[in-house]
Amino acid sequence: SGPFRDELIVGSYLTKMLFISMFFFLTKKFNNQKLFYLILIFTTVLLSNERAVTIMLFFSLIIYFSFSSFMKIKTKLTILITFILSIFLIMNFNSSFKSHFIENTFDQIGLTQNNSNRGFHNSFWDSRWGAHYLTALEIFKTKPLLGSGLRTFRLECSNKKFEKIKSAQMSERCNTHPHNIYFEILSETGLITLILFLILMIIFLYKFLFNLFVSKIDYEKNLLLLMFNFILFFPIQTTGSLFSTWNGIFYWVCLAITIDHFKKIENVK
């Protein structure tokens, strides 16, 4: 847990901080240090045993290496192939990693059915995260436009009328938040806020892609910020809360830095 004491969140913290911290390596003379830094952080996150953030970081690094400009194509291909092959070998020959990252994941999303302690998982919705999401949807249905109010998921989820959700882990549907920021926005602030938020995300994505492939202004910094946003706002993942806990700080800091970045690019144009 490192400096977080009894909270096993070091992997999540490092993953969220990785790409924004790489602003310190933007000059070309740090290429070797940059590669070492990426390997070090990924190894630490992998050893933290936090499954969701490790998977997100794995795919984020593949995307980053594919489009980064700090190394030649042949070097990038060598690193990517070595990286993917190494992870494959680790998962194949280390029974602990294989069980945690592969077998348990397949079980929870319903591809396999070995979880005899909590009933069979026929789909992702039978997992505890699926139960959270289904409960968030039911809360949204009760107040679709404006939601139930900030930080009210923890209160609303225990309502008996939500016991009818179709999930093998219905009994674990309650938590302080639904573990996905999009379901959190939908249930606590309603459809109007979610639509506005999605529009903002689409605008961001358009600007990032335009700056990467058309204008190419401040290319490497733009790519790092895109990966920072990808880590935080990719919808198909479990997340912390947007409106509470230390985790929420990252989202708002990311939005502020991203908006400032786009303003600076507009001034350059």
C-alpha positions in Angstrom: 0.0 0.0 0.0 3.0 2.3 0.3 2.1 5.7 1.8 -1.6 4.9 1.7 -1.5 2.7 4.8 -4.6 0.5 4.9 -5.9 1.6 1.5 -4.7 -0.6 -1.4 -4.9 2.1 -4.0 -1.2 2.6 -5.0 -1.8 1.1 -8.4 -4.8 3.4 -9.1 -2.8 6.4 -7.9 0.2 5.7 -10.1 -1.9 4.9 -13.2 -3.8 8.2 -12.9 -0.6 10.2 -12.3 1.6 8.5 -15.0 0.9 10.4 -18.2 0.5 13.8 -16.5 3.8 13.3 -14.7 5.5 12.5 -18.0 5.4 16.3 -18.8 8.8 16.3 -17.1 10.2 14.1 -19.8 9.0 16.1 -22.8 12.5 17.0 -24.0 14.2 14.5 -26.3 17.2 14.1 -24.1 15.1 12.1 -21.6 14.1 9.3 -24.0 15.9 6.5 -22.1 14.7 7.7 -18.7 11.2 7.9 -20.1 11.2 4.3 -21.2 12.7 3.2 -17.8 10.0 5.2 -16.0 7.2 3.6 -17.9 8.5 0.1 -17.2 9.0 0.9 -13.5 5.4 2.3 -13.1 3.8 -0.6 -15.0 5.7 -3.2 -13.0 4.6 -1.5 -9.7 1.0 -1.3 -10.8 1.1 -5.0 -11.8 2.5 -6.0 -8.5 -0.2 -3.9 -6.7 -2.6 -6.5 -7.9 -5.3 -4.0 -8.8 -6.9 -5.6 -11.8 -9.0 -2.8 -13.4 -6.2 -0.2 -13.4 -3.6 -2.7 -14.5 -5.8 -3.6 -17.6 -6.4 0.0 -18.3 -2.7 0.9 -18.1 -1.8 -2.1 -20.3 -4.0 -0.9 -23.2 -3.0 2.8 -22.5 0.7 2.0 -22.9 0.0 0.1 -26.1 -1.8 3.1 -27.5 0.8 5.6 -26.3 3.8 3.6 -27.8 1.9 3.3 -31.1 1.5 7.0 -31.5 4.5 8.5 -29.6 7.1 10.4 -31.4 10.1 10.0 -29.1 11.4 6.8 -30.8 11.7 5.3 -34.3 9.1 2.9 -35.7 11.3 -0.2 -35.5 12.1 0.6 -31.9 8.4 1.1 -31.1 7.5 -2.2 -32.7 10.2 -4.1 -30.8 9.1 -2.6 -27.5 5.4 -3.3 -28.2 6.0 -6.9 -29.2 8.3 -7.5 -26.2 5.8 -5.8 -23.8 2.8 -7.8 -25.0 4.8 -11.1 -25.1 6.2 -10.5 -21.6 2.7 -10.0 -20.2 1.4 -13.1 -22.0 4.2 -15.2 -20.5 3.7 -13.8 -17.0 0.0 -14.5 -17.1 0.6 -18.0 -18.6 3.2 -19.2 -16.1 2.4 -17.3 -12.9 -0.7 -19.1 -11.4 -1.4 -16.2 -9.0 -1.5 -13.6 -11.7 -3.4 -15.9 -14.1 -6.1 -16.6 -11.5 -6.5 -13.0 -10.5 -6.3 -11.2 -13.8 -7.7 -13.8 -16.2 -9.7 -16.5 -14.5 -11.5 -14.3 -12.0 -12.3 -11.7 -14.7 -13.7 -14.3 -17.1 -15.8 -15.7 -14.2 -17.2 -12.3 -13.2 -18.3 -11.3 -16.7 -19.9 -14.7 -17.3 -17.5 -16.3 -19.7 -16.8 -19.1 -17.2 -18.8 -20.2 -14.1 -16.5 -21.2 -11.3 -17.6 -18.8 -8.6 -19.5 -21.3 -6.4 -19.4 -19.0 -3.3 -21.6 -16.3 -4.8 -23.6 -18.1 -7.4 -23.1 -18.4 -11.1 -22.3 -15.3 -13.1 -24.1 -15.6 -16.4 -23.0 -12.2 -17.5 -21.2 -9.1 -16.2 -24.5 -7.9 -14.6 -24.2 -10.8 -12.1 -21.0 -9.3 -10.6 -21.1 -6.8 -7.8 -20.2 -4.0 -10.2 -23.0 -5.1 -12.4 -25.3 -4.9 -9.4 -24.1 -1.3 -8.7 -24.8 -0.3 -12.3 -28.2 -1.8 -12.4 -29.1 -0.1 -9.2 -27.9 3.2 -10.6 -30.1 2.7 -13.6 -33.1 2.0 -11.4 -32.4 5.2 -9.3 -32.2 7.1 -12.6 -35.6 5.8 -13.7 -37.2 7.3 -10.5 -35.8 10.8 -11.3 -34.6 10.8 -14.9 -34.0 14.4 -15.6 -32.2 15.8 -12.5 -31.3 12.6 -10.6 -31.5 11.8 -6.9 -28.9 14.4 -5.9 -25.2 14.5 -5.3 -23.8 11.7 -3.1 -27.2 10.1 -2.7 -26.4 6.7 -4.3 -25.3 5.5 -0.9 -28.7 6.3 0.5 -31.0 5.3 -2.4 -29.4 2.0 -3.1 -30.7 0.3 0.0 -34.4 1.0 -1.0 -36.3 -2.3 -1.1 -37.7 -1.6 -4.5 -34.2 -2.1 -6.0 -34.1 -5.7 -4.7 -35.7 -6.7 -8.0 -32.6 -6.0 -10.1 -31.5 -9.0 -12.1 -28.1 -9.7 -10.6 -26.7 -12.7 -8.8 -25.1 -10.3 -6.4 -28.2 -8.1 -5.7 -27.4 -8.2 -2.0 -24.1 -6.3 -2.7 -25.8 -3.6 -4.8 -25.1 -0.9 -2.2 -21.9 1.2 -1.9 -20.9 4.8 -1.5 -21.0 5.2 -5.3 -21.8 3.0 -8.3 -18.1 2.6 -9.3 -18.5 4.2 -12.7 -18.6 7.9 -13.2 -21.2 7.8 -16.0 -23.6 5.8 -14.0 -22.9 8.1 -11.0 -23.7 11.2 -13.1 -26.8 9.5 -14.5 -28.2 8.4 -11.2 -27.3 11.4 -9.1 -27.6 14.3 -11.5 -29.8 12.9 -14.2 -30.0 12.7 -18.0 -29.5 16.4 -18.7 -26.2 16.6 -16.9 -25.0 13.3 -18.5 -25.8 14.6 -22.0 -23.9 17.8 -21.3 -21.0 15.8 -20.0 -20.9 13.5 -23.0 -21.0 16.5 -25.4 -17.9 17.9 -23.5 -16.1 14.5 -23.9 -16.9 14.4 -27.6 -15.5 17.9 -28.1 -12.4 17.0 -26.2 -11.9 13.8 -28.3 -12.4 15.8 -31.5 -9.8 18.4 -30.5 -7.3 15.8 -29.4 -7.6 13.8 -32.7 -7.5 17.0 -34.7 -4.3 18.2 -32.9 -2.7 14.8 -33.3 -3.4 14.1 -37.0 -4.0 17.5 -38.6 -2.4 20.5 -36.9 0.2 18.4 -34.9 0.8 21.4 -32.6 2.5 20.3 -29.4 2.2 16.7 -30.5 3.7 14.8 -27.6 2.0 16.9 -24.9 -1.3 16.5 -26.7 -0.8 12.7 -26.8 0.0 12.6 -23.1 -3.1 14.6 -22.2 -5.2 12.4 -24.4 -3.9 9.3 -22.5 -4.6 11.1 -19.2 -8.2 11.6 -20.3 -8.4 8.1 -21.6 -7.3 6.6 -18.3 -9.9 8.7 -16.4 -12.9 9.0 -18.7 -13.0 5.8 -20.7 -16.5 4.6 -20.0 -16.0 0.8 -19.9 -14.2 0.5 -16.6 -14.8 0.6 -12.9 -13.9 3.9 -11.4 -13.8 5.9 -8.2 -16.4 8.6 -7.4 -16.5 11.8 -9.4 -18.2 13.8 -6.6 -16.5 12.4 -3.5 -13.3 10.8 -2.1 -9.7 11.7 -3.0 -10.2 10.1 -6.4 -12.5 12.8 -7.7 -9.7 15.4 -7.6 -8.1 13.8 -10.6 -11.1 14.3 -12.9 -11.4 18.0 -12.2 -7.7 18.6 -12.4 -7.7 16.7 -15.7 -10.5 18.9 -17.1 -8.8 22.1 -16.0 -5.4 21.1 -17.6 -7.1 19.9 -20.8 -9.1 23.1 -21.3 -6.0 25.2 -20.6 -4.1 23.1 -23.1 -6.7 23.7 -25.9 -6.7 27.5 -25.1 -2.9 27.6 -25.5 -3.1 25.8 -28.9 -5.8 28.2 -30.1 -3.5 31.1 -29.2 -0.6 29.5 -31.2 -2.9 29.3 -34.2 
